Every structure is written in C-alpha cells, then in structure tokens.
C-alpha cells in the first residue's frame, strides 16, 4: 500500500510502516485535491500536520485517512492539545481517529489515557504523549490497514 504521512517526517512511524512492507513517503506542505502526490496514494496518515485538509481529499479518501492526535478526544481538539489539557485541567491521553470535515471530530479508532506524573513539565508530558501515540499506532495499525 502507498501511504502518505502528512506532517514532519517521523522516523519511528516511517520505519515501522516500511518494515511492515508499506511504501511510505512524508509531506509537510499544504496539499490540495490537485496535488499530484495524491495520484499514487492509497492511504493517508496525518501526524503533526499543521494544515486543514481539503474537503475533496477527505471525500476521496473516506475511511482511508486518519489522524494521530496527542489528546484524549473529545477534549483539546486542534493545535497545542497538551498545553490546553493542563490549562483547562482536562483528561490527558492520545487518540487515533478518522478525519472528517471537522477539527478532530472524526470517528475514534483507538484511545489511550496518559496520566501526568507529579514532576511533569510541558516538555516531559509532550514526550510521553509522543511515545504513547506511536505505541498505540503500532498496536492498532494491523487492524486499521
């Protein structure tokens, strides 16, 4: 399967997918329905991608476009979810969901709560969330694919 990883290149995710026999490439720039990169794409994973994905792409890849999000949805949708979980004292964790036309509103695939430790900083809690989402992805990918 040809997988497009939207967001900064993530060596952990890319290495895992390639070891599973998937052909993967990452892309950080804004994509549109006319982007040629989509021509050979079978599945899209968004992870740390900072752009809103066009409605046409979402429709074209219905049920074949997911987001790896470092919040325990439905709390802290959008950007900087780790910061907002502390500012608003909401549950902390990670979620994998299908992408729909809303912001982090698609159907959930999997979630994992991550409890803060008493000595957490924003950086240490962020790093633990990154480890948690990548572990959750590896665990869930066989079911997702």
Residue frames as qw, qx, qy, qz and C-alpha x, y, z in Angstrom:
[[0.000, 0.891, 0.455, 0.000, 0.00, 0.00, 0.00],
 [0.377, 0.395, -0.027, 0.837, 1.24, 3.53, -0.75],
 [0.390, -0.754, -0.468, 0.246, 0.94, 5.61, 2.41],
 [0.216, 0.652, -0.035, 0.726, 1.26, 9.39, 2.60],
 [0.507, -0.518, -0.472, 0.501, 2.37, 10.62, 6.03],
 [0.081, 0.821, 0.147, 0.545, 1.32, 14.25, 6.35],
 [0.525, -0.849, 0.058, -0.006, 3.45, 16.22, 8.78],
 [0.047, -0.792, 0.608, 0.028, 7.09, 16.34, 9.75],
 [0.713, 0.253, -0.652, -0.053, 8.99, 13.19, 8.74],
 [0.671, -0.526, 0.387, -0.352, 8.70, 10.79, 11.65],
 [0.276, 0.467, -0.838, -0.057, 11.43, 8.16, 11.57],
 [0.335, -0.072, 0.857, -0.386, 9.64, 5.91, 14.04],
 [0.678, 0.416, 0.377, -0.473, 6.37, 5.73, 12.10],
 [0.574, 0.644, -0.387, -0.324, 8.06, 5.58, 8.68],
 [0.079, 0.435, -0.896, 0.045, 10.45, 2.81, 9.80],
 [0.484, 0.074, 0.780, -0.389, 7.63, 0.78, 11.28],
 [0.702, 0.524, 0.174, -0.450, 5.45, 1.05, 8.18],
 [0.460, 0.636, -0.579, -0.219, 8.32, 0.21, 5.85],
 [0.124, -0.297, 0.932, -0.169, 9.20, -2.82, 7.99],
 [0.581, 0.275, 0.643, -0.415, 5.57, -3.89, 7.54],
 [0.456, 0.206, 0.728, 0.470, 6.07, -3.78, 3.76],
 [0.229, 0.876, 0.393, -0.158, 4.29, -0.48, 3.14],
 [0.480, 0.340, 0.168, 0.791, 5.61, 2.10, 0.68],
 [0.246, -0.844, -0.383, 0.282, 5.64, 5.39, 2.60],
 [0.399, 0.341, 0.035, 0.851, 6.56, 8.99, 1.98],
 [0.211, -0.668, -0.477, 0.530, 6.08, 12.09, 4.10],
 [0.202, 0.540, 0.327, 0.749, 4.93, 15.53, 3.06],
 [0.249, -0.423, -0.487, 0.723, 4.69, 18.70, 5.16],
 [0.061, 0.052, -0.205, -0.975, 3.38, 21.29, 2.71],
 [0.543, 0.314, 0.361, -0.691, -0.28, 22.08, 2.12],
 [0.187, 0.084, 0.888, 0.413, -1.89, 19.54, -0.19],
 [0.506, 0.297, 0.060, -0.807, -4.89, 20.21, -2.40],
 [0.823, 0.265, 0.452, -0.218, -7.16, 17.94, -4.41],
 [0.687, 0.713, -0.136, -0.034, -4.99, 18.69, -7.45],
 [0.272, -0.728, 0.628, 0.044, -1.70, 17.72, -5.74],
 [0.712, 0.381, -0.556, -0.199, -0.01, 15.07, -7.86],
 [0.010, -0.366, 0.855, -0.367, 1.32, 13.42, -4.71],
 [0.637, 0.030, 0.509, -0.578, -2.19, 12.01, -4.18],
 [0.691, 0.382, -0.408, -0.459, -2.22, 10.16, -7.52],
 [0.628, 0.205, -0.748, 0.066, -0.31, 7.19, -6.15],
 [0.163, -0.261, 0.667, -0.678, -1.59, 7.39, -2.56],
 [0.480, -0.279, -0.798, -0.234, -3.80, 4.63, -1.14],
 [0.564, -0.659, -0.474, 0.151, -3.95, 5.76, 2.50],
 [0.154, 0.686, -0.185, 0.686, -3.20, 8.99, 4.39],
 [0.623, -0.515, -0.455, 0.374, -1.94, 9.37, 7.95],
 [0.041, 0.827, -0.065, 0.557, -1.85, 12.86, 9.45],
 [0.752, -0.461, -0.292, 0.369, 0.57, 13.26, 12.36],
 [0.397, -0.552, -0.022, 0.733, 1.60, 16.74, 13.43],
 [0.309, 0.415, 0.510, 0.687, 0.29, 18.20, 10.15],
 [0.105, -0.409, -0.314, 0.850, -0.38, 21.93, 10.55],
 [0.228, 0.074, -0.391, -0.889, -2.80, 22.44, 7.64],
 [0.654, 0.249, 0.456, -0.551, -6.53, 21.89, 7.25],
 [0.283, -0.016, 0.869, 0.406, -7.11, 19.09, 4.73],
 [0.349, 0.105, -0.334, -0.869, -9.37, 19.97, 1.79],
 [0.708, 0.117, 0.415, -0.559, -12.91, 18.55, 1.81],
 [0.770, 0.461, -0.311, -0.313, -12.30, 16.94, -1.59],
 [0.314, 0.433, -0.825, 0.179, -9.35, 14.96, -0.24],
 [0.381, -0.122, 0.731, -0.553, -11.36, 13.85, 2.77],
 [0.797, 0.283, 0.160, -0.509, -14.16, 12.62, 0.49],
 [0.652, 0.518, -0.532, -0.153, -11.75, 10.90, -1.90],
 [0.362, 0.292, -0.829, 0.311, -10.02, 9.06, 0.95],
 [0.677, -0.405, 0.072, -0.610, -13.10, 8.36, 3.06],
 [0.922, -0.334, 0.158, -0.113, -12.21, 5.78, 5.73],
 [0.869, 0.182, -0.023, 0.459, -8.63, 5.81, 4.39],
 [0.236, 0.614, -0.203, 0.725, -7.44, 8.98, 6.12],
 [0.672, -0.594, -0.414, 0.155, -6.60, 9.04, 9.81],
 [0.028, 0.816, -0.274, 0.507, -5.11, 11.40, 12.35],
 [0.692, -0.205, -0.525, 0.451, -2.72, 10.59, 15.20],
 [0.152, -0.782, -0.032, -0.604, -3.61, 13.16, 17.87],
 [0.438, 0.058, -0.673, 0.593, -1.92, 13.72, 21.22],
 [0.359, -0.210, 0.332, -0.847, -5.08, 14.45, 23.18],
 [0.114, 0.227, 0.949, -0.184, -7.76, 12.34, 24.76],
 [0.261, -0.153, -0.397, -0.867, -10.57, 13.34, 22.41],
 [0.277, 0.799, 0.380, 0.374, -13.11, 14.90, 22.55],
 [0.356, -0.872, -0.034, 0.333, -11.01, 17.18, 24.79],
 [0.294, -0.695, 0.367, 0.543, -8.43, 19.55, 23.35],
 [0.711, 0.532, 0.404, 0.218, -9.15, 19.39, 19.65],
 [0.322, 0.935, -0.056, 0.136, -6.91, 21.36, 17.32],
 [0.574, 0.516, -0.416, 0.480, -3.39, 22.56, 17.92],
 [0.064, 0.461, -0.591, 0.658, -1.38, 22.50, 21.15],
 [0.737, -0.404, -0.411, -0.354, -3.59, 19.89, 22.85],
 [0.671, -0.143, -0.544, 0.483, -1.01, 19.10, 25.53],
 [0.109, 0.150, -0.245, 0.952, -0.88, 22.73, 26.66],
 [0.492, -0.321, -0.191, -0.787, -4.67, 23.02, 26.70],
 [0.745, -0.297, -0.595, -0.042, -5.05, 19.83, 28.73],
 [0.479, -0.165, -0.494, 0.706, -3.05, 21.49, 31.52],
 [0.064, -0.135, 0.040, -0.988, -4.64, 24.94, 31.20],
 [0.607, -0.221, -0.221, -0.730, -8.16, 23.51, 31.26],
 [0.345, -0.269, 0.815, -0.379, -7.42, 20.53, 33.53],
 [0.843, 0.220, -0.097, -0.481, -8.89, 18.03, 31.08],
 [0.923, -0.134, 0.355, 0.072, -8.07, 14.34, 30.62],
 [0.072, 0.730, -0.593, -0.332, -4.72, 13.64, 29.03],
 [0.752, 0.027, 0.656, 0.064, -4.03, 10.92, 26.51],
 [0.011, 0.341, -0.636, -0.692, -3.79, 10.08, 22.83],
 [0.669, 0.425, 0.468, -0.390, -6.31, 9.26, 20.11],
 [0.140, -0.095, 0.744, 0.646, -6.39, 7.84, 16.61],
 [0.454, 0.545, 0.519, -0.477, -9.42, 8.86, 14.58],
 [0.474, 0.479, 0.571, 0.469, -10.73, 9.04, 11.05],
 [0.092, -0.250, 0.033, 0.963, -10.54, 12.50, 9.54],
 [0.219, 0.710, 0.662, 0.098, -13.82, 14.16, 8.65],
 [0.246, 0.697, 0.201, 0.643, -14.64, 17.76, 7.77],
 [0.443, -0.883, -0.054, -0.144, -14.47, 18.96, 11.39],
 [0.182, 0.692, -0.596, 0.363, -11.40, 19.60, 13.50],
 [0.098, 0.220, -0.912, 0.333, -10.56, 16.32, 15.27],
 [0.617, 0.012, 0.314, -0.721, -14.21, 15.25, 15.18],
 [0.634, 0.226, -0.640, -0.372, -13.97, 12.04, 13.13],
 [0.921, -0.288, -0.138, -0.224, -14.93, 8.62, 14.46],
 [0.347, -0.694, 0.622, -0.110, -12.49, 7.28, 17.03],
 [0.780, 0.275, -0.559, -0.059, -10.43, 4.22, 16.18],
 [0.767, -0.233, -0.473, 0.367, -8.45, 3.91, 19.42],
 [0.156, -0.859, 0.172, -0.456, -7.52, 5.91, 22.52],
 [0.739, -0.134, -0.501, 0.429, -5.14, 5.56, 25.42],
 [0.326, -0.934, -0.058, -0.135, -5.17, 7.68, 28.60],
 [0.628, 0.276, -0.365, 0.630, -1.83, 9.07, 29.78],
 [0.494, -0.821, -0.272, 0.088, -1.76, 10.16, 33.41],
 [0.236, 0.818, -0.307, 0.424, 0.57, 13.05, 34.23],
 [0.720, -0.201, -0.475, 0.465, 3.28, 12.49, 36.80],
 [0.347, -0.868, -0.250, 0.253, 3.82, 14.92, 39.66],
 [0.403, -0.580, 0.267, 0.656, 7.11, 16.16, 38.22],
 [0.548, 0.511, 0.537, 0.387, 5.88, 16.58, 34.62],
 [0.022, -0.497, 0.127, 0.858, 6.77, 19.65, 32.62],
 [0.656, 0.585, 0.049, -0.474, 5.11, 20.52, 29.32],
 [0.360, 0.595, -0.682, -0.224, 8.13, 19.04, 27.54],
 [0.126, -0.202, 0.960, -0.148, 8.19, 15.78, 29.52],
 [0.565, 0.337, 0.608, -0.444, 4.44, 15.29, 29.21],
 [0.577, 0.645, -0.221, -0.450, 4.65, 16.04, 25.47],
 [0.200, 0.480, -0.846, -0.119, 7.41, 13.45, 25.07],
 [0.324, 0.028, 0.903, -0.282, 5.32, 10.85, 26.92],
 [0.623, 0.517, 0.303, -0.503, 2.33, 11.62, 24.68],
 [0.454, 0.625, -0.526, -0.356, 4.50, 11.18, 21.58],
 [0.006, -0.272, 0.961, -0.048, 5.69, 7.80, 22.84],
 [0.458, 0.236, 0.732, -0.446, 2.10, 6.81, 23.68],
 [0.636, 0.576, 0.047, -0.512, 0.64, 7.75, 20.27],
 [0.375, 0.550, -0.703, -0.252, 3.41, 5.99, 18.39],
 [0.141, -0.121, 0.962, -0.197, 2.96, 2.85, 20.51],
 [0.553, 0.384, 0.529, -0.517, -0.81, 2.99, 20.05],
 [0.557, 0.607, -0.294, -0.484, -0.36, 3.36, 16.30],
 [0.195, 0.397, -0.891, -0.103, 1.94, 0.34, 16.09],
 [0.292, 0.081, 0.884, -0.355, -0.54, -1.71, 18.12],
 [0.526, 0.518, 0.439, -0.512, -3.54, -0.64, 16.05],
 [0.230, 0.537, -0.508, -0.634, -2.08, -0.47, 12.52],
 [0.049, -0.017, 0.969, 0.242, -2.75, -4.14, 11.66],
 [0.213, 0.559, 0.755, -0.270, -6.47, -3.58, 12.38],
 [0.201, 0.730, 0.035, -0.652, -6.55, -0.19, 10.64],
 [0.113, 0.451, -0.658, -0.593, -4.86, -1.34, 7.46]]
